[in-house]
């Protein structure tokens, strides 16, 4: 096989025409570029998609779990309304209702003469199980030192 061009062909071939038996440089460059762009667009898409979750995590929002679930559902179902709801929840600062209720419960326990199991501060609100039922004899013994029947 000869490498001489056909006499009908032009003498000034474009740069992307490769001679027989050599690798196509333009094809290899285009292949690398397309793969890099697919990876780049995937990273950008996932970064934008996780934006509400990262915002809620950075500001330590109460509704972080709800925002994370909405982001995941929006990713898996391709429902953009769920992503918008997650973004709104990430920006909205919901009031903390649990801390005042916990403080009311602790004050009520103190009035009733029961000591709380764990001291809690306003910054942390541990979850409590059902209240402990203390028999009346135990309360009377704790207050007076002896059981009065």
Secondary structure, DSSP 8 states (H G I E B T S, - for coil): ------TTS-SS--TT---TTS--HHHHHHHHHHHHHHHHHHHHHHHHHTHHHHHHHHTT-TTHHHHHHHHHHHHHH--HHHHHHHHHHHHS-----HHHHHHHHHHHHHHHT---SS---SS------S-----HHHHHHHHHSS---
